[in-house]
Amino acid sequence: MRLQFGAIAQLVEQWTENPCVPGSNPGGTTKLTKRSLHSLRFFYATLPPMHTNIVIPNDFADFELQLNKSIQGYSQVVVLTDSNTLEHCWPVIAGMEKLHDVYLLEVPAGEDSKDLDISHGLWSELLSEGMDRASLLINLGGGMITDLGGFVASVYKRGIDFIHIPTTYLAMVDAAIGGKTGVNFNGLKNQIGTFTPAQAVFIWPNFLQTLSTTDLRSGFAETIKHALIADAQLFAELEALDHLEPGLLSDSLSKSLAIKCAIVDKDFTERGERQKLNFGHTLGHAIETHAFESAKPLLHGEAVALGMLAALYLSRKLNKLDQSEYERTTNLIQSHFGDLVLLQQDLDAVLSLVKHDKKNQGDTCRFVLLDSIGEAVYGQEVSESAMREALGSICAPNA
Ligand SMILES: NC(=O)c1ccc[n+]([C@@H]2O[C@H](COP(=O)([O-])OP(=O)(O)OC[C@H]3O[C@@H](n4cnc5c(N)ncnc54)[C@H](O)[C@@H]3O)[C@@H](O)[C@H]2O)c1
């Protein structure tokens, strides 16, 4: 059974309040509770024009059933992992009936693997294994694996089907949803890639039990972003969380995922509305790229958290964000990411990287800014001096 609808956010809302929404949860009666990951209920959505099934299984038997169904009819199945997801996540699903004869691929864990040379190696493996156009790639991992595997599949033999099984919080609420695939190139983030929808995305939050607290926090930055750009109520709920642990995040996971789906649904190829999802990313990507080279690289969400602080500064200075909301928003981010700063010595390098950002047109830099919590506007022009000032607001003196 499959539900077809556009307003996915609304359905998730209904479904969260009442787990017995017709069709969304056959036979289920368990109420959602904040503390239980198992409270995430069986759920399908098909997102036009992506035609991706987003599946949150009811329980493990349902996970196996739905996954087995999804991989029927393919000539061969390959599973892509990184070294950590091979160790922690593959054993969770390896016993599933339809996964007995799959071909396993492993790349080193970490952002360095989101790269053309690694893609080249993967294409060679697929070719030497005789993978034809009717084969399927399953990407089992965080955002690095879903971006890399999605890209590799989207151009191999002009495109084979792929399924994402995200294993980090960040990938569950963001990277695996929405069809953006890609790799880094010449030291810059996501310069080569495609917009290609996955056939299906399976959300199994129990994978989060083995995720490090820093990686959980990194993903939480994207949920803060979703709340800031689209949902003031969710923002208030995030303010009430005193610490992060997988069991406390099931509500925010489903709401965050629903926001991402709803935005992508309206604007798959990022001509308009979808640009809002880049809140904090214009400076965040530049900070992340610059940190690649340093002794202590930043995780994606950590850089986005810094980028959001700078974007909030600009929203206060240039847009309608009022002082009390500026304080609430920066306080929430600081309460989770207060240990992170940009060093004064790195400011010029970060600024020069901003010009490579895809959202710039000509000499102007365009930002997503907030008018208020839950209300974002895209395409806001920001001068270099204002950007410098905003970056200055998150800088600490040199080490
Ligand atoms: N395509 C998109 O729309 C989109 C959106 C946001 C971010 N991204 C991309 O996502 C990437 C970041 O994703 P990420 O934060 O998931 O990073 P990641 O994939 O590198 O995972 C983080 C770390 O956690 C490990 N790991 C993954 N799952 C685990 C588990 N269940 N247990 C133990 N360890 C586990 C990984 O091996 C890695 O070491 C960046 O490259 C970013 O650009 C893409």
The ligand as an SDF file (V2000), in Angstrom:
LIG
                    3D

 44 48  0  0  0  0  0  0  0  0999 V2000
   22.3880   15.6940   -0.0440 N   0  0  0  0  0  0  0  0  0  0  0  0
   21.9380   16.5290    0.8720 C   0  0  0  0  0  0  0  0  0  0  0  0
   20.8340   17.0810    0.7420 O   0  0  0  0  0  0  0  0  0  0  0  0
   22.7500   16.8030    2.1040 C   0  0  0  0  0  0  0  0  0  0  0  0
   22.1940   17.5330    3.1690 C   0  0  0  0  0  0  0  0  0  0  0  0
   22.9620   17.7320    4.3280 C   0  0  0  0  0  0  0  0  0  0  0  0
   24.2440   17.1950    4.3980 C   0  0  0  0  0  0  0  0  0  0  0  0
   24.7600   16.4970    3.3610 N   0  0  0  0  0  0  0  0  0  0  0  0
   26.1170   15.9210    3.4190 C   0  0  0  0  0  0  0  0  0  0  0  0
   26.1120   14.9170    4.4360 O   0  0  0  0  0  0  0  0  0  0  0  0
   27.4560   14.7420    4.8900 C   0  0  0  0  0  0  0  0  0  0  0  0
   27.4650   14.6620    6.3950 C   0  0  0  0  0  0  0  0  0  0  0  0
   26.6720   13.5750    6.7820 O   0  0  0  0  0  0  0  0  0  0  0  0
   26.8910   12.8390    8.1910 P   0  0  0  0  0  0  0  0  0  0  0  0
   26.9500   13.8450    9.2660 O   0  0  0  0  0  0  0  0  0  0  0  0
   25.8910   11.7680    8.2490 O   0  0  0  0  0  0  0  0  0  0  0  0
   28.3860   12.3130    8.0520 O   0  0  0  0  0  0  0  0  0  0  0  0
   29.0120   10.8660    7.7450 P   0  0  0  0  0  0  0  0  0  0  0  0
   28.2660   10.1320    6.7410 O   0  0  0  0  0  0  0  0  0  0  0  0
   30.4540   11.1250    7.4880 O   0  0  0  0  0  0  0  0  0  0  0  0
   28.8230   10.1070    9.1510 O   0  0  0  0  0  0  0  0  0  0  0  0
   29.4490   10.6090   10.3150 C   0  0  0  0  0  0  0  0  0  0  0  0
   30.2790    9.5050   11.0110 C   0  0  0  0  0  0  0  0  0  0  0  0
   29.3920    8.5740   11.6140 O   0  0  0  0  0  0  0  0  0  0  0  0
   29.7450    7.2290   11.2010 C   0  0  0  0  0  0  0  0  0  0  0  0
   28.4930    6.4870   11.2630 N   0  0  0  0  0  0  0  0  0  0  0  0
   27.4460    6.5790   10.4250 C   0  0  0  0  0  0  0  0  0  0  0  0
   26.4000    5.8850   10.9150 N   0  0  0  0  0  0  0  0  0  0  0  0
   26.8130    5.3290   12.0630 C   0  0  0  0  0  0  0  0  0  0  0  0
   26.1660    4.5250   13.0490 C   0  0  0  0  0  0  0  0  0  0  0  0
   24.8750    4.2090   12.9700 N   0  0  0  0  0  0  0  0  0  0  0  0
   26.8960    4.1030   14.1160 N   0  0  0  0  0  0  0  0  0  0  0  0
   28.1960    4.4830   14.2370 C   0  0  0  0  0  0  0  0  0  0  0  0
   28.8480    5.2710   13.3640 N   0  0  0  0  0  0  0  0  0  0  0  0
   28.1580    5.6940   12.2910 C   0  0  0  0  0  0  0  0  0  0  0  0
   30.3510    7.4090    9.8440 C   0  0  0  0  0  0  0  0  0  0  0  0
   31.1620    6.3270    9.5050 O   0  0  0  0  0  0  0  0  0  0  0  0
   31.1540    8.7020   10.0550 C   0  0  0  0  0  0  0  0  0  0  0  0
   32.3610    8.3970   10.6980 O   0  0  0  0  0  0  0  0  0  0  0  0
   28.2650   15.9150    4.3550 C   0  0  0  0  0  0  0  0  0  0  0  0
   29.0510   15.4750    3.2780 O   0  0  0  0  0  0  0  0  0  0  0  0
   27.1960   16.8850    3.8500 C   0  0  0  0  0  0  0  0  0  0  0  0
   27.6580   17.6820    2.8010 O   0  0  0  0  0  0  0  0  0  0  0  0
   24.0390   16.2850    2.2200 C   0  0  0  0  0  0  0  0  0  0  0  0
  1  2  1  0
  2  3  2  0
  2  4  1  0
  4  5  1  0
  4 44  2  0
  5  6  2  0
  6  7  1  0
  7  8  2  0
  8  9  1  0
  8 44  1  0
  9 10  1  0
  9 42  1  0
 10 11  1  0
 11 12  1  0
 11 40  1  0
 12 13  1  0
 13 14  1  0
 14 15  2  0
 14 16  1  0
 14 17  1  0
 17 18  1  0
 18 19  2  0
 18 20  1  0
 18 21  1  0
 21 22  1  0
 22 23  1  0
 23 24  1  0
 23 38  1  0
 24 25  1  0
 25 26  1  0
 25 36  1  0
 26 27  1  0
 26 35  1  0
 27 28  2  0
 28 29  1  0
 29 30  1  0
 29 35  2  0
 30 31  1  0
 30 32  2  0
 32 33  1  0
 33 34  2  0
 34 35  1  0
 36 37  1  0
 36 38  1  0
 38 39  1  0
 40 41  1  0
 40 42  1  0
 42 43  1  0
M  CHG  2   8   1  16  -1
M  END
$$$$
